[in-house]
Amino acid sequence: MKPQLSVISLKVPQKDIYYISWTIDACEGIGLLRTDDPKKGEVTVFTPSELLGDMLGCIEGLKDEGLEINIVNIS
């Protein structure tokens, strides 16, 4: 059975895209970030559905650090 993926669309400051990507990458296996439009700060995060709660926790942790992250959509 193939693992299901959850997709999270985010809007973030352009200057923070690399930091967010590196943070997600450092949490091996939790997911990956794709930059859709760097100038607009539009990114998509892909995560296994069973780790969606962990990914949302990671995003909340980044917000707690002071990063401006807006969740646009979760599917």
Contacts in CASP RR format, 6 or more apart in sequence:
PFRMAT RR
TARGET T0000
AUTHOR 0000-0000-0000
METHOD contacts of the structure
MODEL  1
MKPQLSVISLKVPQKDIYYISWTIDACEGIGLLRTDDPKKGEVTVFTPSE
LLGDMLGCIEGLKDEGLEINIVNIS
3 48 0 8 1.000
3 49 0 8 1.000
3 50 0 8 1.000
4 48 0 8 1.000
4 49 0 8 1.000
4 50 0 8 1.000
5 46 0 8 1.000
5 47 0 8 1.000
5 48 0 8 1.000
5 49 0 8 1.000
6 46 0 8 1.000
6 47 0 8 1.000
6 48 0 8 1.000
6 49 0 8 1.000
6 52 0 8 1.000
6 55 0 8 1.000
6 74 0 8 1.000
6 75 0 8 1.000
7 44 0 8 1.000
7 45 0 8 1.000
7 46 0 8 1.000
7 73 0 8 1.000
7 74 0 8 1.000
7 75 0 8 1.000
8 44 0 8 1.000
8 45 0 8 1.000
8 46 0 8 1.000
8 47 0 8 1.000
8 55 0 8 1.000
8 56 0 8 1.000
8 59 0 8 1.000
8 71 0 8 1.000
8 73 0 8 1.000
8 74 0 8 1.000
9 42 0 8 1.000
9 43 0 8 1.000
9 44 0 8 1.000
9 71 0 8 1.000
9 72 0 8 1.000
9 73 0 8 1.000
9 74 0 8 1.000
10 20 0 8 1.000
10 42 0 8 1.000
10 43 0 8 1.000
10 44 0 8 1.000
10 45 0 8 1.000
10 59 0 8 1.000
10 69 0 8 1.000
10 70 0 8 1.000
10 71 0 8 1.000
10 72 0 8 1.000
11 40 0 8 1.000
11 41 0 8 1.000
11 42 0 8 1.000
11 43 0 8 1.000
11 69 0 8 1.000
11 70 0 8 1.000
11 72 0 8 1.000
12 20 0 8 1.000
12 41 0 8 1.000
12 43 0 8 1.000
12 67 0 8 1.000
12 68 0 8 1.000
12 69 0 8 1.000
12 70 0 8 1.000
13 41 0 8 1.000
13 67 0 8 1.000
13 68 0 8 1.000
14 38 0 8 1.000
14 39 0 8 1.000
14 40 0 8 1.000
14 41 0 8 1.000
16 67 0 8 1.000
16 68 0 8 1.000
16 69 0 8 1.000
17 33 0 8 1.000
17 35 0 8 1.000
17 38 0 8 1.000
17 41 0 8 1.000
17 43 0 8 1.000
19 67 0 8 1.000
20 33 0 8 1.000
20 43 0 8 1.000
20 62 0 8 1.000
20 67 0 8 1.000
20 69 0 8 1.000
21 33 0 8 1.000
21 35 0 8 1.000
21 43 0 8 1.000
23 58 0 8 1.000
23 62 0 8 1.000
24 30 0 8 1.000
24 31 0 8 1.000
24 32 0 8 1.000
24 33 0 8 1.000
24 45 0 8 1.000
24 55 0 8 1.000
24 58 0 8 1.000
25 32 0 8 1.000
25 33 0 8 1.000
27 54 0 8 1.000
27 58 0 8 1.000
29 48 0 8 1.000
29 51 0 8 1.000
30 47 0 8 1.000
30 51 0 8 1.000
30 54 0 8 1.000
30 55 0 8 1.000
30 58 0 8 1.000
31 45 0 8 1.000
31 46 0 8 1.000
31 47 0 8 1.000
31 48 0 8 1.000
31 51 0 8 1.000
31 55 0 8 1.000
32 45 0 8 1.000
32 46 0 8 1.000
33 43 0 8 1.000
33 44 0 8 1.000
33 45 0 8 1.000
33 46 0 8 1.000
34 43 0 8 1.000
34 44 0 8 1.000
34 45 0 8 1.000
34 46 0 8 1.000
35 41 0 8 1.000
35 42 0 8 1.000
35 43 0 8 1.000
36 42 0 8 1.000
36 43 0 8 1.000
36 44 0 8 1.000
42 72 0 8 1.000
45 55 0 8 1.000
45 59 0 8 1.000
47 54 0 8 1.000
47 55 0 8 1.000
52 74 0 8 1.000
59 69 0 8 1.000
59 71 0 8 1.000
62 69 0 8 1.000
63 69 0 8 1.000
END
